[in-house]
């Protein structure tokens, strides 16, 4: 761990710092005014709180000023902590990238977003943030994505990946899952700057344990730089009694220090010496200071000292990740600084007017840039020129095939079909396959990706020898190199979805689309859902494969039997979900999902697969090319009729692994002279969208309803799936028929497949009984 203090400043450094201080004051004013206008000036007929975080912005002003106006280069990327979004907009405004008419529109419909958003804000935002921990870690995965694109396609450039992180954000487990991943210590372009203001939303944190944070980062292989004191405190520490003052400030509890920030100068003189053995030395040192110096000194932390910050940046070791722990004061420079509840506190009109007077600003005309010929204006212009980026080229157009012409005939699983389809893709469309990246949290072999991995290799920042390459009994060959197309992470689902989100955003950053596929156990999809959803919101297009799914994983017991994931896929914005029944369904849906990625207006996908062996001849795949293509289109549109009866009395609608039981139940009902249609739904979400569109509540195509659920074949309906039954509860409303919904609503049990299906009432007998009940 290295602690940096500001270097001695010559005249040139002082001149630069005076200009930067002027810019930092303008950033403070503009960001504060952005929040003030949204809450105090703009009409608010609803009376609902608009919100904003003036204090959280203020603590980051010096850090962001030094970073943008001294350190950043055009190839660098920055993830800004969510509550500092107004700072980012203020800087972009001063750089000429954001027009003034956007500044009064924070949190307004169509205006500046509450938190930085790549897809919704009008100015440059490198990473969407707002979900605690996810924005902080995104640059790690962005670094991996850029390295891969550069290695494979040679067009992503270089640069540091910065994260501006609030110290309370380090409470989030996802942060440490990312820091501890074995690949991260090799990513020297990663730089985190922690805003160590030692306050959370509700209070002053009693024990921030900065030393423990330093040790944890260092143990993970990171360079640790601590920026604790500014130049004024360093000067005082060098005077007689200075060592005692340093010890006193360092050892005092954080709440005691924060309370000093709220004291009058005479109270500081009486409180700061304390009652220890060195109190007299400290009091003597303070007696030699005028009130202004004392007032400034107690607030002179390293995170607000441009020289100290510059020295820290100069000390970055680019061979490993770096974290800069910058001590700051929440609300620095505002009347609310150091207040225990200042997190969401807004300045009053009087306080805002006082701040304007202090900074030389006009509250009635808050938005203005520096004069072009002024030193600050010239530095803003030079910074804008330095940070200018070339336009992102249009994404490379990928010709993804729709059908690989495979005709599966054996007994197989949908999970195994995933690996086979990827291998087929390498032969039939190698240019497309070259852009597929699979990511797995240590479940590659158990999810049938071994063949794919052996074919394409494992990604690593550097090439590593496979010591088992000559072992004939080793099935998986772990050949690690920078061009490998499989990325293996530790057992941390949030890391997996964070990585596929950034891999899925390369088309929008460098015009080079990647097609990331994350594979994990379906029961853990819920654990990964929130960061994956946020990645979709941020523009990442990826495929999440959950396998094995449902209570069909019978012997594993209730802990590994997913119930809610079908409805998750149905409800997730920006995503289409599929649960294929047969291997051919997997191929068609996977190819269609790949074709919708890596482009403007693209989408993500969730595939729910099973380890249940299924006789593939049951798919009755048409052999005629035109009929096969018709079936393929129906599969990717969400549903198809697998069996049509001459005069159906009931319709059985099944999803995924339950199709086998649906067909068997239909055969037995036929023996009772009860004819059944059997319909397979591959995507409940797409069928629901079609239904909504038919009712005038969307723009999705509706033809699939006419082909699969024609009104003249409407009969009572049994729906069945290996998941919660409400997922299909809308299907009977297509033609308004009587129905019974079968599915899983309780935690499972270990047992055989028949026993577990019987327990949940989704077995063959349960389907038959439901059909007979409808007949009555």
N, C-alpha and C positions, 0 to 999 in steps of 0.2 A: 504494500500500500504506500502510495506517495502522496504527501501533502504539499500543495502548491500555494505559495504566497506571491503577491505581485512583485515583479522585478523593479529595480530602481528605474525611474522614468526620466528620460532626457527631454529636451524641449520638443523634439519631433513627436515622441510618444505622447507627451502632454497635449500637443496640438491635436493629434488624432483622437485622443480620448475626449477632448472637449467637444469635438464634432459628434462623436458617438454618444456622448452624454446628452447633447442637444437632440439627437435623433431618438434616444431612449425616452426622453421626456415627452416628445411628440407621440411616440408609440403608446406610452402610458395614457396620455390625454385622449388619443383617438380611440383606443380600445375601451377606456372608461366611458367616453361619450357614446360609443356605439350601444353599450348596455343601457346607459342612462336614457338615451333617446327612445329605445324600445320600451322602456318601462315608465318613464316620467313624461315624455313628450308626445309620442304617437298615440292617437286615440285608441281606446280599448273598450269598445261597447260591451263586450261580454263580461268584463271584470275579472277574467281569469288571469292568474299570475303569468307574466311573460317569462321572467327569470333571466339569468345571466350571472356571471361570476367575476365581478370586478376585482376582488381580492386575489383570486387564483390567477388572473391575468397579471396583476401587478407583480407577483412574486417571480414571474418568468420574464419580465421586460428586459432586464439587463442581459440575461442569458440569450434570449432570442435576438437582441440587438447585436451583440458580439458575434453570434453565430452567423446571422444573415449578412451583416455589413462588413465582417472581417474574414470569416472562415469558409463559408460555403462556396463550392464550385458547381458548375452547371450539371455535372454528373452525379452530384450528391442528392440524396432523398431524405426527407425529414418527416417523421411521424410526430405530430404535435398533440400534447395531452389535451383531452376533450375540452376542459374548461378554459383553455387558453386560445380558443378559436378566435375571439375578437383581436388578440394580438396578431395572429396570422393575417387576418383581413386588414388590420391597420398597416402592417408592413407591406403587404401587397399593394395597398392603396398608395403608400409613399413611393413605392417603386414604379408606379404608373400602370400597374396591371389591373387594378380594380377602379371603376369609376365611382365618383363620390355619391351618385344616386343609389348605390347599393348599401352604403353605410347606415342609413336610417332604417334598413329593412331586416335587421337581425330577428330571426324567429318569426318572421312574417311569411304568409303564404307566398311561395315563389321567391322568397328572399334568401338572405344568408342563413345557413343552417345553424341549428343549436350547437352542433359539434362538427368538426371538419369532415367534409364529405367529398370524395373524389367525383361522385356522379351527380351531385346536386348543387354544389357551390359554383359560383361563376368564375372564381379565380383558381389559381393553381393550388391543389391539395394533393400531396403525394400519397398519403395514406388516410383512409377514413378511420376516425377514432370515435369513441363515445361509449363503447362497451368496455368496461374496466378490464385491463390486462391484455385485451386483444390488439388494440392499436399499438401498445408498447412492444409486443412481440412481432408484429407484422414485418418490420424491417429485417428481422432474422430470416424469415422465409423469403422475403423479397431479395435478400442477398443470394440465397441459394438459387432462386429462379433466375436472377441475372447471370450468375456464374454458369448455369446450365445453358442459357441462351447463347452466351458468349462462346462457350466451348463448342456447342453443336452448330451454331449458325453465324457466329462471329459478328454480331451487330448490336450488342447491348452496352458497350462502353464500360467504364469503371467509375468508382466513386464510393464515398462513405455512405453508410446507412445509419442515420441518426434517429434516436428515440428520445423525445422529451417527456419524461415520466414524472408524475406526481408521487411523492414518497408513500402516500397511502395506497397507491396502486400496487406497491410491492407486497401488500397483504394478499393479493390475488394469487391463488395456486398456479394458474396458467402461466404466470410469469416465471416461476421457478421450474416448472416442467420444461419450458423452452430453454432456460439458461443451462439446465443440466443435460440437455440432449448431447450425445457424444460428438456430433458433427459441429456443434457451435464453436468450440475453442479454436477451430481452424479458420473461422471467418473474421479475419482481421479488420474488415471494413465496418464492423458493427461498433457504434459508439452510442452509449446511453448517457443521458444527462439527467440526473435525478434532482428534482426540485425539492430539496430537503427543508421544507418550511415547518415541519413537525406539528402540523395541524391537520385534522381530518374534518369531515363535514360538521360534526357536532361539538368538537372540543379541541383543546390543546392536548396533544398526545403525551401522556405522562412519562413514557420511556421509549423514545424512538429507536434506541439500541443501534446507533449508527455503527458502532464497532462491530456488532454482530453482522450487519449488512456487509461491511467491508470484508469480513472473514468469509462470508458465504459466497460472495462474488469471486474472491481470490481462490477459494477452494475449487470453484468451477473452472478455473483456468483463465479468468479475466484479469486484465490490468485494472487496478483500482487507483483512482486519483481523487483525493479529497481537497476541496476548495472551501476552506473554513473561514479564514479571516481576510479582511480587506486591508488596504495599505495603511489606513489610519490606525487601526488596532495594532497592526504589526509595528508601527512606529512607537506606540505607547508601550508595547511589550518590551521594547528595547531600552526603555527608561528605567531608572531606579524604581523598584516596586512593580515593574512590568511583569516579571515572572509570577509574582503573587496574583496579579490581576488575571493573567492568562489561566492560572490554575483555578481561580475562583469562578471565572466564566465557564471554563470547561467542565468543572465538577458540579456546578449548580444544577438542580433539576430543571428540566425543560419548562415546566409551567412557571417556575420562578423567573427564568429568563424572559419568557413571553410577557409576564406581568410587568417587568421593567419597561417594556416598550410602551406601556399605557401610563407610565408615571410622569409626573412633572420633574423638571431638572433637579429641584431641591430634594425630591423623594428619591431620585436615582442616587444622589450623593449619600443619602442616609442608608439606603437599602443595599447598594452594590458592595460595599466593603464586607458585609456580613458580620458574623460574630466569631470568626475563627482566629487563630494566632496571627494571621497576616493582615487582619482588618486595618490596623493602624497604617501599615505600608500602603495599602490600597487607598485609604482615605487621604493620605499625604499626596499620592500621585494625582488623585482626582481634584485636590485642592488647587493644583497648578493649572487646571483646565478651565477655560471659560465655558459658559453654558452651551454655546453653539457647538463647540468641539465635543463636549461631553454628550450632547444630544446626538450628534452625528456618529460618535464612536460606538455607542451602544448598538447602533443599527448597522455597523460597518462589517457585514458578513461577506464572505468571498463570492457568493452567488450574485452580489450586487456590485462587485468591483471588476471593472472591465479588464484591468491589468492582470488580476489574479486568474480570471477566466481565460485570458489570452495565453498565459503561461501554462495553464492546464491543457489547452488545445495543442500547444507546441510540444507537450510531452507525450502525446498519444503514440503508442507503439502499434503500428499497423500490421503486426504479425499475429495479433490475437485480439479478441474483443476487449473493449475498454468501457468502464463505467466511471463517470465523473459525478461524485457526490457533492453537490453544490449547496452549501448552507444558505438559506434565504429566509426572508420574513414574509409571511402571507399578508398581502395588502400593502407591500412596501411602497411608500410614497403617497399613500392615501390616508385620509383621516381614520380609517378603520383598521390600520395596520396593527397586527398582533392581537386584535380582539378575538376572544375564544369562539365566538359565533359569527365570524365575518365571512364564512364560506359563501353564503348566498345573500349577505347583507348588501343592500343598495345604498349608495350615497343619497342623502337627502338633498333637496334643492339648495339648501344653505351650504352643505358640505361641497356640493358640486361647484357652486359659485366660488367658494373659498379655494378649491383646487385650481379653478381657472385663473384666479388672481395670482396664486402662487406660481403657476406655470406660464403666466403671461398670455392666456388664451381668452377667447371671447365665447361665452356659453351660447350666445345667439347665433354664432357662425362657427360651429365646431370643426368643420371639415376644410382643411387646406394643406397643400403640400408646401415644401420649401421652395423659395425662389431658385430658379435654375442656376443663377450665377453665384449663389451663396455656397460656402464650403459644404454645408449639409446637403444642399441640392445637388452639388457636383458628386458627392459621395453616393447619393441615392441613384443618380444616373449611371455612375460607374458600376455600382452593384447590380443594377438592372441589366446592364450590358454583360457583365460577367456571368450572371445566372441565366441568361437567355439560352433556351434550348431549341434545337432544330425541331420542326414539326414531326410528329409521329407518322411514319409512313402507313399507308393503308395496309391492313393485315394481309399476309399471304393467303391466297385463296386455296383451300384444301378440297380436293375432289374425293370425298369419302364415298366409297361404294355403298349401295343400299342392300346388296345381297351377295354373299360369298358362295352361293349355290351348294352349300353343304346339305346333305339329306341324312340327318341322324336316324339310325334304325335301332341302335342298341339301347339297353337300359342305362340311363345316365341321370345326372343331377343338373339343375340349373347352375349351381356353383361351379361344377366342372366345366360347363359350357363357356363360362367367362374366359378361363385360361385358353381353351381351344380356339375361341373366336379371336383372341389377341394374336395367337400364333398364326392362324389363317391370315390375319390382316398383314403380317410381315411378309407373307408370300404374295398375296393378291394386290396389296396397295402399300408397298414399302415406304413411299413418301409420306403417307398418312401415319403409318405405324411408327415412323421415326419420331413423330411428335407426341406419341403417347408416353406418358410418364405414370407409372403406378407407384403408389405410396402405401405402406403397410406398417402398422405398429407391432412388429414381431409376430405376425400371423401369416407370413407368406406361404409356408408349406401347408398349413391347415386350411387355407382358402384356395388351394389348387392353382397357385401362381408359380409353382416351381419350374414348369416347362418354359414359361415366359421369361422368368428370371435367368434361367440358363442360356436362353437365346440372346437376351439384350444386355445382360450384365447389371451390376449394382452401381449406383452413383456414389462417388466419393470425391471430396475436394482434391485429393491427390490419389495417385494409383497405389494400390496395396497388393502385395502378393497373396495369392490364394494357396495356403500351405496344404490344403486338402485336394488340390487339383489332380494329384496322381493317386488318390485313394479311390479304388474301384468301387468301394461300398458306399461312397458318398454320393447321394442322389442330387443334391443341390450344389451347384458350383458358384461359390461366392466370389465372383471376379469383380473387384472394386476398381473403378476408374471414373474420371470426370465425364465420360460420355455414356455411362451406364444409365439405363432407362427405368430402373426400379430404385426407389428411395426407401430405405428401411429406417424407421425411427424407433425410439424406445416405446414402451407401453404408455402412451399419453395421447389420448384421442384428440385433445385440443391442439396438440402440435400437428397432428395429421391434417386436420381440416384447415388449420392456419396455412400450412404449406400448400395444399392443393388450391386454396383460395388465391395465393400469390402466383403459383404456377399458371393458374387460369386467368391471370390478369396481364400476362406478358404481351398479348396481342394489342392491348391498349397502351402499353408503355413503350414498346419497341417495334410494333408491327409484326412480331413473330409469335404466332399462336402456338401454344402447347395444349395438349389434351390430357389433363391430369385425371387419374382415376384413383380414389382413395378406397382401400378395402379394409373393413374392420368387422368385428362380430356385431351382428345386428342388435343384440341387447345393449350395446354401448353407443348406438346412434344417438340416443337421448343425451348422453353425456357430452357428445360432440356437437349437438344441434345448434346451440346458441352461437358459438364461434363460427360454425359453418354458415349459418343464416346471415351472420354479420358479414362474412366474406362475400356472399352473394350480393348483399346490399352494396358492398364496396366495388362491385363490378367483376369479381372473380367468377369464372365459369368452370365448373368442375363436375365430376361424377362421383357420387358417394355410393359405394356398394356395401350393403349390410348383409352379411351371411355368416353362418346359417341363421335362418329366421324362424320365429314362431315356436309353438310347442312341438313342432315336428322334430326339434332337437330333443326328443323325448328323454333319453337316458340322462341328460345333463341336469334335469330338474328345473324347478321354478326360477332359480336365480339367473338362468341363461335362456329363458324362454320369453322372447319379446312379444308383447301384446299390442302396444300403442303405435308402433312404427308405421303400420299402413296409413293411419290417419295423419301422422306427421307428414308423410309424403304428399298426402292429399292437400294439406293446409299450407305448406311452405311456399311463400311467394318466390317468384323467379326460378321455379324449379318444376320439372315434370317428374312424376314417380311412376315406376313400372314394377310389377311383380310377375315376371314371366312364368308360364306353366311348363314350357318345353324348351329344349336346347335351341330350337330354331327361333323361338320367341326371343331368347336371350340375344342371339346374333342380330336379329332385325332391330330390336329396341336399342341395343348398344350402338350399332352403327348409326341409327338415327340420332341418338344422343350426341355422338361425336360430331355429326354433321351440323349440329346446332350450337357448337362451341367455337370460341376463338374469333368472334366477329361482333360488330355492333348489333345490338338487338338479340344477341345469343342468350342461352339459358343454361342452367345447371340441371342435373338429374340425380335421382335417387333410385337405385335398383335394389330390390329386396329378393335375395336368392335363397335357395334351400339346399340342404344335403340329402333330401329324401330321394331315393332312386325312383325314377319314373320310366315306364316303358314308352319309348319315344314313338313307336308306331301308333300310339293312341292319338298323337297329334293329327293323324290323317292329312298330312301335308299334301296339297295338290301337286300333281306331277306336270300338268299342263302349265306352260310358262305364264300365260295370262291369268289363269286361276291362282297360281302361286303368288303372282304380283298383287292380285286382289287381296289375298289373305295377308300378305306382308303389310299392305296399306292399312288394313283393319287392325292388325296387331299394333302398329305404331300409333294408330288413332285411338286405341284404348280398349277395343273389344272385338270379338268375332264369335260367330255361331259355330260351335264344334260339331254339334249334331242337331239335325232338324227332323222332327217327327212328322208323319203325314197329317195327323190330327192331334196336336198336343193338348193335353189336359193341364199340364203344369210346366213351368220353366224352372230349371235349376241353373242358378248363376254362381259360378265358382271362380276363385282366384288362386293362382299359383299351385302349390302342392296339393290343394284340395280337389283339383280336377280329376285325379284318379278316383277318388271316392265318389265324386259327382257322377262320373260315367258308370261306375259299378252300381250306384243306387238307381240310375236310370235303367240299366239292364234288368234289375230285379223288379222295378215298377212295370216294365214292359211285360214281364211274365205275369203280372196281375192285370194285364190289358189296360194299363195306364201309360199312355205315350208321353214322352217328355222331350222338350227342347233342352239342350245343354249349351249354355253360353259361357264363354271364358272372358273375364274382364282382365286385361293386362294393366290398365291404368284407371283406377277409379277417379282420379283427378281430372283426366281428360274427358271422361264420360260426363262428369259433373259439369265441367265447363261447357260442353256441348248442350247440356240440358238448360243451363242458365242462359246460354245464347239463344236457344229456341224460345225462351220466355222473354227475350228482349233485354237481357241483363248481361250482355257480353258480345264479343265479336268472334268467338271461336266457330269453326265450321261445325255444322250439325248433321252432316250426311251419315255419320256413323250410327246415329240413333235410328235413322230410317232403314239402314241395312241390317242392323243387328237386333233392333227392338221395333220392328214394324207393328203398327197398330192392329193389323189384321191377324197377328199371331199373339196378341196379348192374352196371357193366362195368369192365374195365380202363380206366385213366384217364391221359391226358396233361395235365399242367398247364403253363401257359406265361404268363410275364409279363415285362415290361421292367424287371426288377429281380432281386434275388437269389432263386433258386428255392426256398430253404427257407421263404419266406413262405407258400407254398401246400403245403408238404410234409405238413401235417396233413390236407388235404382227402381223400385216398384212405382215411384211417382212418375216415371217416364210415360207410362200408360195408365196410371192410377189403378193398379191391381192390388188385390189382397196379397199379403206376404208374411213370411216368417224369416227372421234374420238369425242365422246361426254363426257363432264365433266364440271368441275366448274373452271372458270377463273377470277371471280370477287367476291368482298365481297358480303355476303348474305344479306337477309332481314328477318325480322320476318314474320311469316305467317303460314298457314297450310302447310302440307307436299306437297299437290298437287300444291299449289301456288308457293312454293319455288322451287320445281322440275321444274315447267313450266318456271319460271324465268331463270333458268340456262340451260334449254334445255336438261334435262336428264329424263324427264317424258316419259310416255308410248307413247304419241303422237309424241314426238320428235324422239324416236327410230324408230317408224313406218315411219315417213317422211324421216329419214336418209336412211332406207332400200329401200324405193321407189326411192330415188335419185340415189342410187347405181344401182338399176334395170334399170333405164334409161340409 
